[in-house]
Amino acid sequence: MIYHVTINYLTKQKHHFEQLVLANPGPIVIDKLHTSNFAALLGEDKIFLTVAEAVAYCSPKLAEEP
């Protein structure tokens, strides 16, 4: 039920998000994202294996600083 509500909300409200990314999903989560087509809804380029990659994507200037 929660999954269905989340998908409907994201589908209707996607244009309201500044940036929505997914960081550090496990292998089971990744499989479920693809099986449910949620990865396509979110965007394959918005799924990152590490938090550092997600931060670099969302805040490129922050990632450049030592």
All heavy atoms as TSV, in Angstrom:
chain	resi	resn	atom	element	x	y	z
A	1	MET	N	N	0.822	-1.196	0.000
A	1	MET	CA	C	0.000	0.000	0.000
A	1	MET	C	C	0.864	1.258	0.000
A	1	MET	O	O	0.619	2.168	-0.774
A	1	MET	CB	C	-0.935	-0.044	1.209
A	1	MET	CG	C	-1.790	1.177	1.351
A	1	MET	SD	S	-2.977	1.289	0.006
A	1	MET	CE	C	-3.865	2.709	0.473
A	2	ILE	N	N	1.865	1.317	0.853
A	2	ILE	CA	C	2.719	2.508	0.922
A	2	ILE	C	C	3.416	2.729	-0.413
A	2	ILE	O	O	3.507	3.845	-0.899
A	2	ILE	CB	C	3.740	2.383	2.069
A	2	ILE	CG1	C	3.006	2.413	3.404
A	2	ILE	CG2	C	4.776	3.488	1.989
A	2	ILE	CD1	C	3.874	2.118	4.586
A	3	TYR	N	N	3.889	1.631	-1.014
A	3	TYR	CA	C	4.566	1.730	-2.305
A	3	TYR	C	C	3.642	2.353	-3.347
A	3	TYR	O	O	4.028	3.256	-4.064
A	3	TYR	CB	C	5.032	0.341	-2.751
A	3	TYR	CG	C	5.513	0.319	-4.170
A	3	TYR	CD1	C	6.770	0.806	-4.483
A	3	TYR	CD2	C	4.713	-0.162	-5.187
A	3	TYR	CE1	C	7.217	0.806	-5.780
A	3	TYR	CE2	C	5.147	-0.155	-6.479
A	3	TYR	CZ	C	6.399	0.318	-6.781
A	3	TYR	OH	O	6.839	0.317	-8.067
A	4	HIS	N	N	2.408	1.879	-3.421
A	4	HIS	CA	C	1.440	2.382	-4.392
A	4	HIS	C	C	1.171	3.875	-4.179
A	4	HIS	O	O	1.127	4.646	-5.127
A	4	HIS	CB	C	0.143	1.581	-4.306
A	4	HIS	CG	C	-0.888	2.003	-5.293
A	4	HIS	ND1	N	-0.749	1.789	-6.643
A	4	HIS	CD2	C	-2.060	2.660	-5.132
A	4	HIS	CE1	C	-1.801	2.287	-7.270
A	4	HIS	NE2	N	-2.615	2.812	-6.379
A	5	VAL	N	N	1.009	4.274	-2.950
A	5	VAL	CA	C	0.768	5.680	-2.624
A	5	VAL	C	C	1.975	6.522	-3.024
A	5	VAL	O	O	1.840	7.601	-3.589
A	5	VAL	CB	C	0.450	5.846	-1.123
A	5	VAL	CG1	C	0.428	7.307	-0.730
A	5	VAL	CG2	C	-0.880	5.181	-0.797
A	6	THR	N	N	3.178	6.018	-2.747
A	6	THR	CA	C	4.400	6.747	-3.105
A	6	THR	C	C	4.501	6.920	-4.611
A	6	THR	O	O	4.809	8.010	-5.088
A	6	THR	CB	C	5.645	6.003	-2.575
A	6	THR	OG1	O	5.519	5.855	-1.172
A	6	THR	CG2	C	6.908	6.774	-2.895
A	7	ILE	N	N	4.252	5.867	-5.364
A	7	ILE	CA	C	4.308	5.951	-6.829
A	7	ILE	C	C	3.304	6.971	-7.335
A	7	ILE	O	O	3.634	7.810	-8.167
A	7	ILE	CB	C	4.032	4.568	-7.471
A	7	ILE	CG1	C	5.171	3.614	-7.170
A	7	ILE	CG2	C	3.818	4.697	-8.971
A	7	ILE	CD1	C	6.472	3.958	-7.841
A	8	ASN	N	N	2.084	6.933	-6.840
A	8	ASN	CA	C	1.065	7.895	-7.281
A	8	ASN	C	C	1.468	9.321	-6.937
A	8	ASN	O	O	1.307	10.228	-7.733
A	8	ASN	CB	C	-0.292	7.574	-6.656
A	8	ASN	CG	C	-0.951	6.386	-7.292
A	8	ASN	OD1	O	-0.596	6.000	-8.400
A	8	ASN	ND2	N	-1.889	5.795	-6.591
A	9	TYR	N	N	1.996	9.521	-5.751
A	9	TYR	CA	C	2.415	10.857	-5.337
A	9	TYR	C	C	3.541	11.368	-6.230
A	9	TYR	O	O	3.499	12.496	-6.707
A	9	TYR	CB	C	2.869	10.838	-3.873
A	9	TYR	CG	C	3.341	12.182	-3.390
A	9	TYR	CD1	C	2.427	13.163	-3.043
A	9	TYR	CD2	C	4.694	12.474	-3.309
A	9	TYR	CE1	C	2.853	14.404	-2.612
A	9	TYR	CE2	C	5.127	13.706	-2.882
A	9	TYR	CZ	C	4.204	14.672	-2.535
A	9	TYR	OH	O	4.625	15.901	-2.126
A	10	LEU	N	N	4.541	10.527	-6.455
A	10	LEU	CA	C	5.666	10.945	-7.290
A	10	LEU	C	C	5.235	11.210	-8.724
A	10	LEU	O	O	5.717	12.137	-9.365
A	10	LEU	CB	C	6.782	9.901	-7.257
A	10	LEU	CG	C	7.545	9.802	-5.946
A	10	LEU	CD1	C	8.538	8.644	-6.013
A	10	LEU	CD2	C	8.261	11.092	-5.630
A	11	THR	N	N	4.333	10.392	-9.228
A	11	THR	CA	C	3.850	10.588	-10.589
A	11	THR	C	C	3.135	11.925	-10.728
A	11	THR	O	O	3.348	12.656	-11.686
A	11	THR	CB	C	2.889	9.444	-10.987
A	11	THR	OG1	O	3.586	8.203	-10.850
A	11	THR	CG2	C	2.417	9.603	-12.412
A	12	LYS	N	N	2.323	12.264	-9.749
A	12	LYS	CA	C	1.559	13.509	-9.803
A	12	LYS	C	C	2.395	14.726	-9.443
A	12	LYS	O	O	2.156	15.816	-9.926
A	12	LYS	CB	C	0.360	13.419	-8.858
A	12	LYS	CG	C	-0.668	12.407	-9.310
A	12	LYS	CD	C	-1.782	12.274	-8.296
A	12	LYS	CE	C	-2.755	11.195	-8.712
A	12	LYS	NZ	N	-3.763	10.945	-7.708
A	13	GLN	N	N	3.381	14.555	-8.569
A	13	GLN	CA	C	4.111	15.696	-8.030
A	13	GLN	C	C	5.555	15.792	-8.520
A	13	GLN	O	O	6.305	16.594	-8.023
A	13	GLN	CB	C	4.137	15.609	-6.491
A	13	GLN	CG	C	2.785	15.551	-5.859
A	13	GLN	CD	C	1.962	16.804	-6.087
A	13	GLN	OE1	O	2.498	17.901	-6.160
A	13	GLN	NE2	N	0.666	16.644	-6.245
A	14	LYS	N	N	5.956	14.978	-9.486
A	14	LYS	CA	C	7.355	14.909	-9.889
A	14	LYS	C	C	7.924	16.280	-10.242
A	14	LYS	O	O	9.056	16.599	-9.918
A	14	LYS	CB	C	7.522	13.945	-11.063
A	14	LYS	CG	C	8.959	13.691	-11.408
A	14	LYS	CD	C	9.085	12.638	-12.476
A	14	LYS	CE	C	10.543	12.399	-12.776
A	14	LYS	NZ	N	10.738	11.458	-13.832
A	15	HIS	N	N	7.138	17.118	-10.875
A	15	HIS	CA	C	7.642	18.424	-11.293
A	15	HIS	C	C	7.871	19.368	-10.114
A	15	HIS	O	O	8.514	20.387	-10.255
A	15	HIS	CB	C	6.692	19.053	-12.309
A	15	HIS	CG	C	5.314	19.298	-11.768
A	15	HIS	ND1	N	4.375	18.304	-11.697
A	15	HIS	CD2	C	4.741	20.404	-11.262
A	15	HIS	CE1	C	3.260	18.799	-11.182
A	15	HIS	NE2	N	3.451	20.064	-10.909
A	16	HIS	N	N	7.396	19.027	-8.926
A	16	HIS	CA	C	7.572	19.878	-7.750
A	16	HIS	C	C	8.886	19.622	-7.017
A	16	HIS	O	O	9.289	20.419	-6.197
A	16	HIS	CB	C	6.416	19.691	-6.766
A	16	HIS	CG	C	5.130	20.236	-7.286
A	16	HIS	ND1	N	4.804	21.573	-7.204
A	16	HIS	CD2	C	4.098	19.633	-7.904
A	16	HIS	CE1	C	3.616	21.762	-7.755
A	16	HIS	NE2	N	3.172	20.597	-8.178
A	17	PHE	N	N	9.529	18.493	-7.294
A	17	PHE	CA	C	10.775	18.182	-6.620
A	17	PHE	C	C	11.916	18.947	-7.244
A	17	PHE	O	O	12.077	18.960	-8.456
A	17	PHE	CB	C	11.090	16.682	-6.697
A	17	PHE	CG	C	10.194	15.848	-5.845
A	17	PHE	CD1	C	9.249	15.025	-6.419
A	17	PHE	CD2	C	10.293	15.891	-4.471
A	17	PHE	CE1	C	8.418	14.249	-5.644
A	17	PHE	CE2	C	9.463	15.123	-3.681
A	17	PHE	CZ	C	8.525	14.302	-4.269
A	18	GLU	N	N	12.702	19.594	-6.404
A	18	GLU	CA	C	13.916	20.251	-6.870
A	18	GLU	C	C	14.866	19.174	-7.391
A	18	GLU	O	O	15.287	19.203	-8.521
A	18	GLU	CB	C	14.552	21.030	-5.724
A	18	GLU	CG	C	15.668	21.930	-6.129
A	18	GLU	CD	C	15.182	23.198	-6.780
A	18	GLU	OE1	O	14.040	23.600	-6.571
A	18	GLU	OE2	O	15.979	23.782	-7.505
A	19	GLN	N	N	15.207	18.236	-6.515
A	19	GLN	CA	C	16.007	17.081	-6.886
A	19	GLN	C	C	15.623	15.931	-5.975
A	19	GLN	O	O	15.574	16.085	-4.759
A	19	GLN	CB	C	17.501	17.359	-6.734
A	19	GLN	CG	C	18.044	18.267	-7.786
A	19	GLN	CD	C	19.570	18.386	-7.659
A	19	GLN	OE1	O	20.160	17.956	-6.681
A	19	GLN	NE2	N	20.172	18.970	-8.648
A	20	LEU	N	N	15.372	14.801	-6.566
A	20	LEU	CA	C	15.081	13.606	-5.798
A	20	LEU	C	C	16.044	12.536	-6.275
A	20	LEU	O	O	16.066	12.202	-7.456
A	20	LEU	CB	C	13.641	13.152	-6.020
A	20	LEU	CG	C	13.220	11.863	-5.328
A	20	LEU	CD1	C	13.277	12.042	-3.808
A	20	LEU	CD2	C	11.820	11.469	-5.759
A	21	VAL	N	N	16.880	12.056	-5.368
A	21	VAL	CA	C	17.852	11.028	-5.715
A	21	VAL	C	C	17.754	9.888	-4.706
A	21	VAL	O	O	17.230	10.051	-3.605
A	21	VAL	CB	C	19.299	11.572	-5.748
A	21	VAL	CG1	C	19.442	12.652	-6.799
A	21	VAL	CG2	C	19.740	12.073	-4.391
A	22	LEU	N	N	18.285	8.753	-5.105
A	22	LEU	CA	C	18.338	7.587	-4.234
A	22	LEU	C	C	19.798	7.196	-4.093
A	22	LEU	O	O	20.490	7.013	-5.097
A	22	LEU	CB	C	17.524	6.442	-4.838
A	22	LEU	CG	C	17.458	5.156	-4.042
A	22	LEU	CD1	C	16.779	5.405	-2.700
A	22	LEU	CD2	C	16.716	4.100	-4.812
A	23	ALA	N	N	20.268	7.099	-2.861
A	23	ALA	CA	C	21.666	6.761	-2.614
A	23	ALA	C	C	21.772	5.486	-1.790
A	23	ALA	O	O	20.972	5.252	-0.885
A	23	ALA	CB	C	22.354	7.903	-1.883
A	24	ASN	N	N	22.764	4.689	-2.137
A	24	ASN	CA	C	23.140	3.504	-1.383
A	24	ASN	C	C	22.036	2.448	-1.294
A	24	ASN	O	O	21.823	1.861	-0.234
A	24	ASN	CB	C	23.611	3.918	0.016
A	24	ASN	CG	C	24.423	2.848	0.684
A	24	ASN	OD1	O	25.027	2.021	0.023
A	24	ASN	ND2	N	24.438	2.865	2.000
A	25	PRO	N	N	21.339	2.148	-2.396
A	25	PRO	CA	C	20.353	1.075	-2.344
A	25	PRO	C	C	21.055	-0.282	-2.383
A	25	PRO	O	O	22.067	-0.443	-3.052
A	25	PRO	CB	C	19.522	1.290	-3.610
A	25	PRO	CG	C	20.481	1.899	-4.563
A	25	PRO	CD	C	21.398	2.753	-3.724
A	26	GLY	N	N	20.518	-1.214	-1.661
A	26	GLY	CA	C	21.068	-2.571	-1.682
A	26	GLY	C	C	20.632	-3.309	-2.934
A	26	GLY	O	O	19.775	-2.830	-3.686
A	27	PRO	N	N	21.207	-4.481	-3.180
A	27	PRO	CA	C	20.883	-5.234	-4.395
A	27	PRO	C	C	19.408	-5.625	-4.496
A	27	PRO	O	O	18.833	-5.602	-5.582
A	27	PRO	CB	C	21.772	-6.470	-4.325
A	27	PRO	CG	C	22.443	-6.459	-3.004
A	27	PRO	CD	C	22.230	-5.127	-2.382
A	28	ILE	N	N	18.794	-5.954	-3.385
A	28	ILE	CA	C	17.372	-6.319	-3.411
A	28	ILE	C	C	16.530	-5.097	-3.774
A	28	ILE	O	O	15.585	-5.192	-4.567
A	28	ILE	CB	C	16.931	-6.921	-2.065
A	28	ILE	CG1	C	17.656	-8.246	-1.828
A	28	ILE	CG2	C	15.426	-7.098	-2.008
A	28	ILE	CD1	C	17.455	-8.835	-0.449
A	29	VAL	N	N	16.872	-3.953	-3.217
A	29	VAL	CA	C	16.144	-2.707	-3.521
A	29	VAL	C	C	16.301	-2.367	-4.997
A	29	VAL	O	O	15.334	-2.001	-5.667
A	29	VAL	CB	C	16.639	-1.551	-2.631
A	29	VAL	CG1	C	16.039	-0.232	-3.070
A	29	VAL	CG2	C	16.326	-1.839	-1.176
A	30	ILE	N	N	17.505	-2.489	-5.529
A	30	ILE	CA	C	17.745	-2.192	-6.944
A	30	ILE	C	C	16.889	-3.104	-7.821
A	30	ILE	O	O	16.261	-2.648	-8.783
A	30	ILE	CB	C	19.239	-2.318	-7.291
A	30	ILE	CG1	C	20.013	-1.185	-6.633
A	30	ILE	CG2	C	19.457	-2.304	-8.801
A	30	ILE	CD1	C	21.514	-1.276	-6.780
A	31	ASP	N	N	16.846	-4.397	-7.502
A	31	ASP	CA	C	16.011	-5.327	-8.268
A	31	ASP	C	C	14.547	-4.908	-8.230
A	31	ASP	O	O	13.862	-4.908	-9.257
A	31	ASP	CB	C	16.136	-6.755	-7.720
A	31	ASP	CG	C	17.472	-7.388	-8.055
A	31	ASP	OD1	O	18.160	-6.902	-8.979
A	31	ASP	OD2	O	17.835	-8.384	-7.387
A	32	LYS	N	N	14.061	-4.524	-7.063
A	32	LYS	CA	C	12.654	-4.117	-6.931
A	32	LYS	C	C	12.380	-2.802	-7.659
A	32	LYS	O	O	11.304	-2.608	-8.213
A	32	LYS	CB	C	12.258	-4.030	-5.464
A	32	LYS	CG	C	12.209	-5.398	-4.823
A	32	LYS	CD	C	11.692	-5.375	-3.425
A	32	LYS	CE	C	11.774	-6.773	-2.877
A	32	LYS	NZ	N	10.644	-7.163	-2.114
A	33	LEU	N	N	13.344	-1.901	-7.658
A	33	LEU	CA	C	13.180	-0.644	-8.396
A	33	LEU	C	C	12.991	-0.905	-9.881
A	33	LEU	O	O	12.150	-0.286	-10.534
A	33	LEU	CB	C	14.395	0.267	-8.191
A	33	LEU	CG	C	14.550	0.908	-6.822
A	33	LEU	CD1	C	15.922	1.571	-6.713
A	33	LEU	CD2	C	13.458	1.923	-6.581
A	34	HIS	N	N	13.779	-1.824	-10.406
A	34	HIS	CA	C	13.677	-2.136	-11.833
A	34	HIS	C	C	12.426	-2.957	-12.147
A	34	HIS	O	O	11.761	-2.705	-13.157
A	34	HIS	CB	C	14.938	-2.847	-12.310
A	34	HIS	CG	C	16.124	-1.937	-12.376
A	34	HIS	ND1	N	16.265	-0.970	-13.339
A	34	HIS	CD2	C	17.216	-1.830	-11.587
A	34	HIS	CE1	C	17.384	-0.299	-13.141
A	34	HIS	NE2	N	17.985	-0.796	-12.079
A	35	THR	N	N	12.095	-3.898	-11.286
A	35	THR	CA	C	10.903	-4.720	-11.501
A	35	THR	C	C	9.635	-3.875	-11.511
A	35	THR	O	O	8.723	-4.098	-12.301
A	35	THR	CB	C	10.795	-5.807	-10.402
A	35	THR	OG1	O	11.963	-6.613	-10.441
A	35	THR	CG2	C	9.573	-6.671	-10.606
A	36	SER	N	N	9.595	-2.877	-10.640
A	36	SER	CA	C	8.402	-2.035	-10.524
A	36	SER	C	C	8.398	-0.841	-11.475
A	36	SER	O	O	7.455	-0.078	-11.493
A	36	SER	CB	C	8.300	-1.501	-9.096
A	36	SER	OG	O	9.396	-0.622	-8.838
A	37	ASN	N	N	9.463	-0.682	-12.234
A	37	ASN	CA	C	9.648	0.469	-13.146
A	37	ASN	C	C	9.784	1.788	-12.398
A	37	ASN	O	O	9.672	2.851	-12.986
A	37	ASN	CB	C	8.519	0.557	-14.174
A	37	ASN	CG	C	8.580	-0.564	-15.168
A	37	ASN	OD1	O	9.666	-1.033	-15.519
A	37	ASN	ND2	N	7.436	-1.028	-15.611
A	38	PHE	N	N	10.013	1.724	-11.090
A	38	PHE	CA	C	10.223	2.942	-10.316
A	38	PHE	C	C	11.533	3.617	-10.713
A	38	PHE	O	O	11.635	4.836	-10.698
A	38	PHE	CB	C	10.211	2.630	-8.817
A	38	PHE	CG	C	10.250	3.857	-7.954
A	38	PHE	CD1	C	9.116	4.633	-7.800
A	38	PHE	CD2	C	11.407	4.243	-7.294
A	38	PHE	CE1	C	9.133	5.769	-7.007
A	38	PHE	CE2	C	11.435	5.369	-6.502
A	38	PHE	CZ	C	10.293	6.139	-6.360
A	39	ALA	N	N	12.516	2.818	-11.092
A	39	ALA	CA	C	13.799	3.376	-11.534
A	39	ALA	C	C	13.597	4.265	-12.757
A	39	ALA	O	O	14.206	5.329	-12.871
A	39	ALA	CB	C	14.792	2.262	-11.835
A	40	ALA	N	N	12.727	3.859	-13.657
A	40	ALA	CA	C	12.439	4.668	-14.847
A	40	ALA	C	C	11.689	5.944	-14.469
A	40	ALA	O	O	11.934	7.009	-15.035
A	40	ALA	CB	C	11.634	3.856	-15.850
A	41	LEU	N	N	10.784	5.842	-13.509
A	41	LEU	CA	C	10.034	7.008	-13.055
A	41	LEU	C	C	10.966	8.022	-12.381
A	41	LEU	O	O	10.900	9.218	-12.660
A	41	LEU	CB	C	8.933	6.590	-12.073
A	41	LEU	CG	C	8.126	7.713	-11.423
A	41	LEU	CD1	C	7.316	8.455	-12.477
A	41	LEU	CD2	C	7.203	7.139	-10.367
A	42	LEU	N	N	11.824	7.532	-11.531
A	42	LEU	CA	C	12.772	8.392	-10.834
A	42	LEU	C	C	13.841	8.904	-11.783
A	42	LEU	O	O	14.221	10.065	-11.741
A	42	LEU	CB	C	13.421	7.626	-9.681
A	42	LEU	CG	C	14.459	8.347	-8.839
A	42	LEU	CD1	C	13.832	9.559	-8.148
A	42	LEU	CD2	C	15.054	7.416	-7.814
A	43	GLY	N	N	14.301	8.020	-12.658
A	43	GLY	CA	C	15.383	8.335	-13.590
A	43	GLY	C	C	16.625	7.550	-13.211
A	43	GLY	O	O	17.089	7.650	-12.074
A	44	GLU	N	N	17.123	6.761	-14.130
A	44	GLU	CA	C	18.294	5.931	-13.856
A	44	GLU	C	C	19.483	6.771	-13.407
A	44	GLU	O	O	20.308	6.323	-12.623
A	44	GLU	CB	C	18.673	5.132	-15.112
A	44	GLU	CG	C	17.642	4.128	-15.548
A	44	GLU	CD	C	17.647	2.860	-14.724
A	44	GLU	OE1	O	18.651	2.584	-14.034
A	44	GLU	OE2	O	16.646	2.135	-14.775
A	45	ASP	N	N	19.562	7.997	-13.910
A	45	ASP	CA	C	20.688	8.866	-13.559
A	45	ASP	C	C	20.568	9.455	-12.161
A	45	ASP	O	O	21.462	10.157	-11.699
A	45	ASP	CB	C	20.836	9.985	-14.583
A	45	ASP	CG	C	19.611	10.883	-14.662
A	45	ASP	OD1	O	18.494	10.391	-14.404
A	45	ASP	OD2	O	19.771	12.064	-14.994
A	46	LYS	N	N	19.481	9.158	-11.463
A	46	LYS	CA	C	19.263	9.672	-10.105
A	46	LYS	C	C	19.446	8.592	-9.035
A	46	LYS	O	O	19.125	8.793	-7.878
A	46	LYS	CB	C	17.853	10.248	-9.978
A	46	LYS	CG	C	17.514	11.302	-11.004
A	46	LYS	CD	C	17.930	12.658	-10.550
A	46	LYS	CE	C	17.421	13.805	-11.381
A	46	LYS	NZ	N	17.396	13.723	-12.784
A	47	ILE	N	N	19.951	7.427	-9.438
A	47	ILE	CA	C	20.202	6.336	-8.507
A	47	ILE	C	C	21.713	6.167	-8.394
A	47	ILE	O	O	22.392	5.932	-9.387
A	47	ILE	CB	C	19.539	5.031	-8.982
A	47	ILE	CG1	C	18.028	5.236	-9.105
A	47	ILE	CG2	C	19.850	3.890	-8.023
A	47	ILE	CD1	C	17.293	4.080	-9.732
A	48	PHE	N	N	22.221	6.293	-7.175
A	48	PHE	CA	C	23.663	6.260	-6.940
A	48	PHE	C	C	24.015	5.141	-5.979
A	48	PHE	O	O	23.292	4.891	-5.010
A	48	PHE	CB	C	24.132	7.605	-6.377
A	48	PHE	CG	C	23.841	8.747	-7.306
A	48	PHE	CD1	C	22.690	9.488	-7.177
A	48	PHE	CD2	C	24.719	9.061	-8.329
A	48	PHE	CE1	C	22.400	10.528	-8.041
A	48	PHE	CE2	C	24.451	10.103	-9.201
A	48	PHE	CZ	C	23.289	10.841	-9.059
A	49	LEU	N	N	25.139	4.498	-6.228
A	49	LEU	CA	C	25.572	3.404	-5.369
A	49	LEU	C	C	26.147	3.895	-4.050
A	49	LEU	O	O	26.136	3.172	-3.061
A	49	LEU	CB	C	26.590	2.527	-6.098
A	49	LEU	CG	C	26.051	1.820	-7.335
A	49	LEU	CD1	C	27.149	0.982	-7.985
A	49	LEU	CD2	C	24.859	0.950	-6.985
A	50	THR	N	N	26.661	5.126	-4.026
A	50	THR	CA	C	27.214	5.667	-2.789
A	50	THR	C	C	26.605	7.034	-2.495
A	50	THR	O	O	26.152	7.740	-3.403
A	50	THR	CB	C	28.745	5.835	-2.878
A	50	THR	OG1	O	29.058	6.846	-3.825
A	50	THR	CG2	C	29.424	4.531	-3.261
A	51	VAL	N	N	26.636	7.407	-1.239
A	51	VAL	CA	C	26.149	8.724	-0.828
A	51	VAL	C	C	27.056	9.808	-1.416
A	51	VAL	O	O	26.585	10.855	-1.851
A	51	VAL	CB	C	26.082	8.831	0.710
A	51	VAL	CG1	C	25.740	10.237	1.145
A	51	VAL	CG2	C	25.071	7.832	1.258
A	52	ALA	N	N	28.348	9.540	-1.476
A	52	ALA	CA	C	29.294	10.517	-2.030
A	52	ALA	C	C	28.964	10.853	-3.482
A	52	ALA	O	O	29.033	12.020	-3.890
A	52	ALA	CB	C	30.721	9.993	-1.919
A	53	GLU	N	N	28.585	9.858	-4.262
A	53	GLU	CA	C	28.194	10.110	-5.661
A	53	GLU	C	C	26.933	10.962	-5.734
A	53	GLU	O	O	26.834	11.855	-6.578
A	53	GLU	CB	C	27.959	8.788	-6.392
A	53	GLU	CG	C	29.199	7.972	-6.626
A	53	GLU	CD	C	28.899	6.595	-7.180
A	53	GLU	OE1	O	27.759	6.103	-7.040
A	53	GLU	OE2	O	29.819	6.001	-7.754
A	54	ALA	N	N	25.984	10.701	-4.857
A	54	ALA	CA	C	24.747	11.485	-4.835
A	54	ALA	C	C	25.021	12.928	-4.450
A	54	ALA	O	O	24.474	13.855	-5.051
A	54	ALA	CB	C	23.739	10.855	-3.870
A	55	VAL	N	N	25.883	13.130	-3.459
A	55	VAL	CA	C	26.237	14.487	-3.030
A	55	VAL	C	C	26.955	15.216	-4.156
A	55	VAL	O	O	26.670	16.382	-4.432
A	55	VAL	CB	C	27.102	14.457	-1.747
A	55	VAL	CG1	C	27.693	15.821	-1.451
A	55	VAL	CG2	C	26.284	13.956	-0.579
A	56	ALA	N	N	27.866	14.530	-4.828
A	56	ALA	CA	C	28.595	15.149	-5.943
A	56	ALA	C	C	27.644	15.549	-7.060
A	56	ALA	O	O	27.809	16.600	-7.681
A	56	ALA	CB	C	29.660	14.191	-6.470
A	57	TYR	N	N	26.621	14.750	-7.291
A	57	TYR	CA	C	25.640	15.058	-8.327
A	57	TYR	C	C	24.780	16.262	-7.927
A	57	TYR	O	O	24.546	17.167	-8.725
A	57	TYR	CB	C	24.745	13.845	-8.576
A	57	TYR	CG	C	23.625	14.112	-9.544
A	57	TYR	CD1	C	23.857	14.064	-10.917
A	57	TYR	CD2	C	22.344	14.410	-9.104
A	57	TYR	CE1	C	22.839	14.310	-11.820
A	57	TYR	CE2	C	21.319	14.653	-9.992
A	57	TYR	CZ	C	21.567	14.613	-11.347
A	57	TYR	OH	O	20.550	14.850	-12.238
A	58	CYS	N	N	24.323	16.286	-6.683
A	58	CYS	CA	C	23.424	17.342	-6.218
A	58	CYS	C	C	24.147	18.652	-5.930
A	58	CYS	O	O	23.573	19.724	-6.068
A	58	CYS	CB	C	22.694	16.886	-4.959
A	58	CYS	SG	S	21.558	15.533	-5.230
A	59	SER	N	N	25.383	18.552	-5.486
A	59	SER	CA	C	26.144	19.739	-5.104
A	59	SER	C	C	27.557	19.647	-5.678
A	59	SER	O	O	28.513	19.368	-4.954
A	59	SER	CB	C	26.236	19.854	-3.588
A	59	SER	OG	O	24.947	19.906	-3.032
A	60	PRO	N	N	27.723	19.870	-6.966
A	60	PRO	CA	C	29.042	19.692	-7.579
A	60	PRO	C	C	30.118	20.579	-6.960
A	60	PRO	O	O	31.254	20.172	-6.819
A	60	PRO	CB	C	28.827	20.023	-9.050
A	60	PRO	CG	C	27.449	20.513	-9.192
A	60	PRO	CD	C	26.719	20.265	-7.918
A	61	LYS	N	N	29.775	21.797	-6.536
A	61	LYS	CA	C	30.776	22.678	-5.917
A	61	LYS	C	C	31.222	22.131	-4.573
A	61	LYS	O	O	32.382	22.225	-4.207
A	61	LYS	CB	C	30.221	24.091	-5.753
A	61	LYS	CG	C	30.048	24.812	-7.064
A	61	LYS	CD	C	29.546	26.219	-6.852
A	61	LYS	CE	C	29.348	26.900	-8.185
A	61	LYS	NZ	N	28.861	28.260	-8.026
A	62	LEU	N	N	30.309	21.557	-3.811
A	62	LEU	CA	C	30.640	20.973	-2.518
A	62	LEU	C	C	31.584	19.779	-2.687
A	62	LEU	O	O	32.508	19.600	-1.916
A	62	LEU	CB	C	29.369	20.541	-1.793
A	62	LEU	CG	C	29.529	19.958	-0.406
A	62	LEU	CD1	C	30.118	20.996	0.548
A	62	LEU	CD2	C	28.205	19.465	0.121
A	63	ALA	N	N	31.373	18.990	-3.718
A	63	ALA	CA	C	32.198	17.818	-3.950
A	63	ALA	C	C	33.624	18.197	-4.375
A	63	ALA	O	O	34.558	17.446	-4.141
A	63	ALA	CB	C	31.558	16.937	-5.018
A	64	GLU	N	N	33.789	19.372	-4.977
A	64	GLU	CA	C	35.101	19.804	-5.436
A	64	GLU	C	C	35.981	20.262	-4.285
A	64	GLU	O	O	37.195	20.184	-4.370
A	64	GLU	CB	C	34.968	20.939	-6.445
A	64	GLU	CG	C	34.371	20.501	-7.768
A	64	GLU	CD	C	34.112	21.684	-8.693
A	64	GLU	OE1	O	34.486	22.821	-8.348
A	64	GLU	OE2	O	33.530	21.463	-9.756
A	65	GLU	N	N	35.399	20.765	-3.208
A	65	GLU	CA	C	36.169	21.287	-2.088
A	65	GLU	C	C	36.811	20.147	-1.311
A	65	GLU	O	O	36.192	19.108	-1.107
A	65	GLU	CB	C	35.263	22.105	-1.158
A	65	GLU	CG	C	34.708	23.335	-1.826
A	65	GLU	CD	C	33.749	24.093	-0.925
A	65	GLU	OE1	O	33.588	23.700	0.247
A	65	GLU	OE2	O	33.149	25.062	-1.400
A	66	PRO	N	N	38.064	20.339	-0.844
A	66	PRO	CA	C	38.744	19.263	-0.091
A	66	PRO	C	C	38.173	19.069	1.288
A	66	PRO	O	O	37.571	19.828	1.897
A	66	PRO	CB	C	40.185	19.745	-0.004
A	66	PRO	CG	C	40.177	21.191	-0.342
A	66	PRO	CD	C	38.892	21.482	-1.061
